[in-house]
């Protein structure tokens, strides 16, 4: 079974702004480390920049306890996000991340998105030079979203696999980060088998469905304006109500296993292979510790069959 990491993004970007408290977030990182979590995931675009600063502050004196992953390749403007894969930019971005994270090396440096105006091999080559320079230990790629436009008849991660096959010719890929959860299982179709066959790790992003699979969100509760879920097709009041059977099924299993709904959702992700690391986000200590303990939950064949039989999650894009 894989392990549980900690996604640090919600601590300072993307979710409820009123809950983004610096000192509490530092305590959350410490609680996760104390609970055995080793992988911490951030990116320069989160904030932008403030998330890396937060993680750097939290790891002061504890850097050796963490496997640190950050990302480059996306620039955040007032109303837009653009990709930048130019080699010079990649080198500057890495140096800036090292300063903010207060470290001399990044364990996993990921390309957030390929720049359509720069051959991905050029971007990847610049990232490989950072490994040679000792600034980075390994390289990873963030998957293009499964719902991104794709060729007719192609699988949901066909575009990502094409990118992976190109950059593997330049320098080995150590990990791929992709959305994977009970209600977004598309990565199981091609991406996970591709990674498993090549010894590439998988960082399962949003394994709790951006909080929905914790069973703590209620249809129609509303979200703060800056919260990404306020504009997400699965988080309208109608769709949250329609997807309640998914949570109800996880809750039945949780009651049988003496676990929380979130722990069952994470255990399902971890059960997809030893090369899978679930990276749930958390803003509070109690959730970080609860998530870490999901590695102790063992799902039986009957549980897995029940999850497989749950209705397909719906969104307003359907």
MARRODREN-593314 format. One record per atom (N, C-alpha, C): residue in one letter; x, y, z. Coordinates in pm, whole numbers, plus 50000, padded with zeros to 5 digits. Example, Ala and Ser with C-alpha at 12.3 -4.5 7.8 and 13.67 -1.06 7.14 Angstrom:
<recs>
A513194943150780
A512304955050780
A513204967050780
S512854977550708
S513674989450714
S512905000350787
</recs>
This chain:
<recs>
X500844988150000
X500005000050000
X500885012450000
X500395023149934
X501155035549929
X501085043150061
X501495055750055
X501575064150174
X500715076550157
X500535083850266
X499765096250265
X500715107950281
X500595117750193
X501365130150202
X500455141450248
X500935153750231
X500155165550270
X500225175750159
X499055179050103
X498965189850005
X498815203050079
X499755212050059
X499765224450138
X499005235850072
X498575234349948
X497905245149876
X496755251549953
X495815243750013
X494665250250078
X495035259550194
X496255258350243
X496665266750356
X496785281450318
X496985284250187
X497155298250149
X496635301650010
X495935292249944
X495465295349809
X494375285649767
X493395290649692
X492445282049626
X491185278549703
X491245278849837
X490085274949917
X489715286450012
X488915283750112
X488335294050197
X489405303350256
X489395315850209
X490405325450253
X490335328050403
X489145327850461
X488995330750604
X489635320050692
X489895308250634
X490475297350710
X491985296050689
X492565305450614
X493985304650584
X494765312550689
X495135305550794
X495805311750908
X497225306350918
X498205315250904
X499595311250897
X500085302751012
X499875307651135
X500385300251252
X499715286551263
X498425285851236
X497725273051242
X498255263651135
X498555269051019
X499065260750911
X500425254950946
X501255262751011
X502565257651056
X502355246151153
X501405247551243
X501115236751338
X500595224451266
X499825226751158
X499295215451080
X500425207751014
X501395214750957
X502545208050897
X503295200051003
X503505205951119
X504215198951226
X503445186651272
X502125187951284
X501305176451326
X501385165251222
X501395168951095
X501505158750989
X502845151550999
X503915158951018
X505235152651031
X505265143551153
X504695148151263
X504655139951384
X503865127051363
X502865127651273
X502025115951245
X502645106551142
X503825109951093
X504515101151000
X504445105250855
X503765116350824
X503725121250687
X505115126150648
X505535122850527
X506865126950482
X506785136050359
X505875133550267
X505825141750146
X504965154250168
X505555165750143
X504845178450146
X504835184050004
X503655187949956
X503505192249818
X503065206749812
X503805214949737
X503455228949721
X503785233049578
X503735245949548
X504065251149416
X504285266049426
X505115271549334
X505355285949340
X504105293949306
X503175288149228
X501985295749190
X500955296649301
X501055288349404
X500075288749512
X500305301249596
X499385310449586
X499505323149659
X499265335249568
X500145337649468
X501365330249439
X502465332849542
X503355323549555
X504585323949635
X504375322149785
X503205326049837
X503025325749983
X503035311550039
X502585301749958
X502555288050009
X503955282650031
X504855285549938
X506245281349957
X506865288250078
X506565300950097
X507085307950215
X506585301250343
X505315297650344
X504725291050461
X505415277650488
X505585269550382
X506205256550400
X507655258150447
X508365267950391
X509725270350435
X509795273850583
X508835282050627
X508805285650770
X508485273450856
X507545265250809
X507155253450887
X508275243250898
X509135242550795
X510195232450795
X511475237150860
X511485249250910
X512685254250976
X513025245151094
X514185238951091
X514595229651196
X514095215551176
X513245213251073
X512675199851050
X512805195550904
X513655202350830
X513775199450687
X514115184750659
X514935178750742
X515365165050717
X514235154850730
X513115158950790
X511985149850810
X511055149250690
X511245158250594
X510265159650485
X510875156450349
X510055150450263
X510345149150121
X509585160550056
X510295170150001
X509705182949961
X509485183449810
X508235185549771
X507875186649629
X507315200549602
X507835206949498
X507265219649453
X507245219549301
X506665230049242
X506405230149099
X506755243649038
X507005243248907
X507215255548831
X506445254448701
X506405265448625
X505815264948492
X504525272548473
X503925277548581
X502705285348569
X502885298948637
X502405309348572
X502445322848627
X501015327448651
X500775333348767
X499435337748805
X499315352848789
X498365357248707
X498065371348692
X496795374848767
X496315387148749
X495115391548820
X493905383148782
X493755380148654
X492565372948607
X492915360848520
X494165356748521
X494535345948431
X495755338348484
X495975326548427
X497145318448456
X497755314548322
X499065316648307
X499735313348181
X500935304348209
X501265296148110
X502415287248123
X503685294348076
X504805291148141
X506115296148098
X507105284748115
X507545279148002
X508495268148007
X509845271647951
X510145284447939
X511445288447884
X512565284647982
X513655278947929
X514725274248017
X515245284648116
X515415297048070
X515895307448161
X514945309748275
X513655309748244
X512655311548349
X512695299948448
X512815287648398
X512845276048486
X514005277048587
X515155281148539
X516315282548629
X516075293148734
X515505304448694
X515225315148790
X514145310848889
X513145303848840
X512055299448928
X512575289849033
X513465280848996
X514015271549094
X514795278749202
X515635288249163
X516405295649263
X515485303249358
X514415308849304
X513465316149389
X512745306649485
X512375294749437
X511725285049524
X512655280449635
X513915278249602
X514885274249705
X514975284749816
X514975297549776
X515035308149877
X513775308249964
X512615307449902
X511375307949979
X511225295850071
X511665284350024
X511545271950103
X512665270550205
X513625279650201
X514745279550296
X515475266050295
X515765261450174
X516465248650161
X517485249650049
X518435240450048
X519445240549942
X519155230249834
X518095222149852
X517745212349751
X516255209149758
X515645207049642
X514245203149631
X514215188249597
X513475180449672
X513465165949649
X512785162149518
X511665168549487
X510935165749364
X510505179049303
X511005181849184
X510655194349114
X509765190648998
X508535196048999
X507545191948900
X507235203048799
X507005198948676
X506525208248575
X505015208648585
X504505220548622
X503065221948647
X502265220448517
X502705227148412
X502085226148279
X503155228948174
X503075221648063
X503955224347951
X503535237347883
X504505244947838
X504275257447767
X504015254147620
X502855257647565
X502565254147425
X503495260847326
X504225271247370
X505125278347279
X506575273747291
X506845264247381
X508205259147402
X508165243947395
X508995237747313
X509015223047312
X509265217747453
X508445208247496
X508545203447634
X509925197547661
X510595192547557
X511945187247576
X512925198047621
X512735210447573
X513615221347615
X513395224747762
X512135225447802
X511825228247942
X512385217248031
X512165204847991
X512615193448071
X514135192948078
X514805196647969
X516255196947968
X516805207048069
X516135218548079
X516555228548178
X516335223348320
X515245216048340
X514995210248472
X516035199448504
X516425191748403
X517455181548424
X518775187848464
X519085199648409
X520315206548447
X520315210148595
X519125212548651
X519025215648795
X519395203548879
X519085191548828
X519495179348899
X521015178248896
X521605180348779
X523065179848765
X523745189948857
X523095201548873
X523665212148957
X523475209449106
X522715199149141
X522495195949282
X521405204049349
X520645211749270
X519565219649328
X518265211649342
X518155201049265
X516965192749260
X517405178149260
X516625169449328
X516995155249332
X516275146849226
X515035150349192
X514275142549095
X513235151549030
X512695146748916
X511755154848839
X510405147948824
X509355155948821
X508015150748803
X507195159448708
X506075153948664
X505175160848572
X503765160648627
X503085171948622
X501665172348658
X500845168848534
X499905159748552
X499095155248440
X498155166248391
X497955166448260
X496905174848204
X495585169248253
X494645177748288
X493375173048343
X492675162948255
X492045153148318
X491355142748242
X490225148248157
X489705160048193
X488605165948117
X489075176448017
X490405177448000
X490935186747901
X490585181647760
X490525190547662
X490235186147524
X491235175647478
X490755165547408
X491645154947360
X491145149847225
X492015142447160
X491685136947029
X490515127247040
X489735126446935
X488595117346932
X489055102946957
X488405096247052
X488715082447081
X489885080447175
X490585091247211
X491745090047300
X491295088547444
X492125082047525
X491835080547667
X491965093647740
X491475094347865
X491465107047939
X492845112747967
X493885104247969
X495225109347997
X496175106847880
X495615105847760
X496455103347643
X497465114747621
X497025127147642
X497925138547625
X499085138147723
X498805134747846
X499855133847946
X500845122747911
X500335111447867
X501225100347832
X502125104047714
X501585111447617
X502425115947506
X503555124947557
X503235133947650
X504275142447707
X505315134147782
X504845124447859
X505755116147936
X506705108547845
X506195103147737
X507055095547647
X508095104347579
X507765116947559
X508745126247500
X509825129947601
X509425133547722
X510445138347817
X511285126947875
X510755114747874
X511545103347921
X512795101547836
X512755106247712
X513925105247625
X515025114947664
X514645125047745
X515605135447785
X516185132547923
X515315129148017
X515735126548156
X514615118848225
X514935109348312
X513895100848373
X512845108748451
X511625104548435
X510505109748514
X510405101448641
X510425107848757
X510315100548883
X508885099448933
X508045109448900
X506675109548952
X505755117248860
X504485113348864
X503425120548793
X502355124048895
X501925136648896
X500835140848985
X499555142048903
X498515135148947
X497245135148874
X496105133648972
X494955139348936
X493765137649020
X493365122949022
X493105117849141
X492645104049156
X491835102949284
X490595098649270
X489725096949387
X488575087749349
X487775084349448
X486605075949423
X485695082249318
X485565095549318
X484645101649222
X485375106949098
X486705105549091
X487475109048971
X488545098348948
X488125086448901
X489055075248889
X489725074148752
X489625084248668
X490065083048529
X491525078748515
X492375082448611
X493805079048600
X494055064048603
X493065056248652
X493245041748658
X493295035548519
X492685042348422
X492495036348290
X493815033848217
X494665043948208
X495925042648136
X497125047848215
X496915058748288
X498055065648348
X498735057348457
X497965051648550
X498585043748655
X499305031448601
X498695023948508
X499435012748449
X500725017048380
X500695028448310
X501895033448243
X502995036148346
X502635042648455
X503605045748559
X504135033148628
X503225023948661
X503625011748729
X504615003648646
X504395003148516
X505254995348428
X506655001148416
X506825013848453
X508105020648437
X508725024948570
X508125020748679
X508665024348809
X508515039048843
X507495045448788
X507235059648813
X506195060948922
X506455069249022
X505505071349129
X504325079849085
X503225078749157
X502025086649129
X501635094249255
X501525107349242
X501005115649350
X499535118049320
X498665112249401
X497235113249379
X496725126349435
X496455135849346
X495955148949387
X494455148249410
X493955156749497
X492535157649530
X491915144049560
X492555135749642
X492005122449669
X490735122749752
X490425134249811
X489175135749887
X488155144249811
X488355145349679
X487365152649599
X487195166949645
X488335173749673
X488285187749720
X487395189249842
X487385179149927
X486635179650052
X485295172550049
X484755170049929
X483425164149922
X483405150049980
X484465142449958
X484485128450002
X484835126950151
X484905138050222
X485025137250368
X483665135350434
X482595138350360
X481255137450417
X480885149150505
X481705159650505
X481455171150593
X480805182950521
X480705182350388
X480115193350312
X478645190450286
X477825200850292
X476385199450274
X475935206550147
X475025200650072
X474515207249951
X473935221049984
X474315230849902
X473785244349920
X474465252450028
X475555247250087
X476185254750196
X476875267350147
X477275267550020
X477945279249965
X479415279549997
X480165287049917
X481605288249935
X481995302849925
X483115306449986
X483605320149977
X483985323249832
X483905335849792
X484095339449650
X485425334649591
X486505334649672
X487825330749622
X487985315649614
X487065308349672
X487175293849678
X486915287949538
X487855279649491
X487715273749358
X486435265649344
X485935260149454
X484725251949447
X483475260149416
X483535273249437
X482385281749406
X482075281749257
X483065277649174
X482865277449029
X483055263448971
X483105253449057
X483345239749012
X482025232948976
X481965226148862
X480685220148818
X480135209248910
X480965203648999
X480445193549090
X480015199449225
X480195212549241
X479885218449370
X478705228149365
X477905227549260
X476625234449265
X475745227249366
X474765234049420
X473875227649519
X473215215249459
X472805216249332
X472125205049267
X473045192749256
X474285195049214
X475185183749194
X475685178049327
X475875186449426
X476265181349558
X475175172249614
X473925176149591
X472815167649635
X472775154649555
X473005155649424
X472935143849338
X474025133749370
X475165138649423
X476295129749452
X476315124549596
X475265127449671
X475215122349808
X475315107049817
X474775099349723
X474915084749732
X476365079949733
X477265087549672
X478685083849675
X479215084549818
X478895095549886
X479335097150025
X478635087050116
X477355084550089
X476615074950171
X477245061050163
X477695057150045
X478345044250031
X479645043550108
X480445054250102
X481695054550178
X481415054450328
X480335061050368
X480005061450512
X479605047550563
X478905039950483
X478555026250525
X479815017950551
X480765019250462
X482015011850478
X482795016950599
X482805030050618
X483515035950732
X482955030850864
X481655029650872
X481035024650995
X481455010251022
X481565002250916
X481984988350933
X483454987450974
X484264996350926
X485704995650951
X486155003751071
X485235010951134
X485635019351247
X486545030651205
X486285036151087
X487105046751030
X486235058650993
X486865069550951
X486095080950902
X485825079150753
X484895086950702
X484595086650559
X485835090250479
X486555100550523
X487775104750453
X488815093750451
X488965086650562
X489965075950568
X489635064650470
X488355061550453
X487975051350357
X488285056050214
X487965068650185
X488265073950051
X489755073550023
X490565076850123
X492015076650105
X492535062350096
X491975053250175
X492405039250170
X492165033450032
X491065037249968
X490805032749831
X491905037449737
X492315049949750
X493385055249665
X494685047749690
X495035045849816
X496275038949851
X496285024649800
X495115018549792
X495015004849747
X495245003049598
X495425014049525
X495615012949380
X497045009149343
X497925008049441
X499285003449411
X500305009149507
X501405001949529
X502445006749620
X503165019149569
X502985022349440
X503635034149383
X502775046649397
X501625045449465
X500685056749478
X500825063349614
X500995076449614
X500985084549736
X499775093849729
X498875092849824
X497725101749830
X498165115149889
X497745126049827
X498185139349874
X496955147949904
X496245144850013
X495095153150050
X495545166550106
X494775176850077
X495035189750140
X494425190150279
X494995198350364
X494455200050500
X494905213450555
X493995220150625
X494325232950688
X494415231850840
X493885220850895
X493835219251040
X494575206751085
X495155207451203
X495945196351257
X495135183351261
X493895184151309
X493135171851330
X492885164551199
X492685172151090
X492445165750960
X493735159750905
X494845166650924
X496115161250876
X496455148150946
X496205147451076
X496495135251152
X495515124051111
X494235127451099
X493245117451058
X493595111750920
X493975120450828
X494335115850694
X495545106550697
X496535110050778
X497745101750786
X497405087550831
X496425086350917
X496075073150972
X495255064750875
X494925070350760
X494205062550659
X495045050750611
X496355051850623
X497235040850581
X497015028350666
X496375030050781
X496115018650870
X494785011750838
X493975017650753
X492665012250720
X492805001950608
X492324989850632
X492394979250532
X490994976450477
X490834978550349
X489554975850284
X489544961450235
X488424954650256
X488284940850210
X487654940550071
X487634928850010
X487094927549875
X485644932349868
X484874929549972
X483474934049972
X483384949249973
X484314955650045
X484334970350048
X484654975849910
X485664970149847
X486074974849715
X484964972749613
X484264961449624
X483154958849533
X482034968849553
X481784972549679
X480734982349706
X481104995949649
X482384999749662
X482825012449605
X482725012149453
X483115000949393
X483024999749247
X481585000849198
X480644997149283
X479234997649245
X478545010749274
X479255020449330
X478645033449358
X478315040649227
X477285048949228
X476935056149105
X478045065549061
X478155067648932
X479165076748878
X478885090948927
X479935097648970
X479765111249016
X479325120348902
X478465129748933
X477925138648832
X478395152948855
X478455160448745
X478765174648753
X477915181948650
X477855194948657
X477015202448564
X477585202448424
X478815196548405
X479335194748269
X478705182548202
X478065173648282
X477535161048226
X476305163548139
</recs>
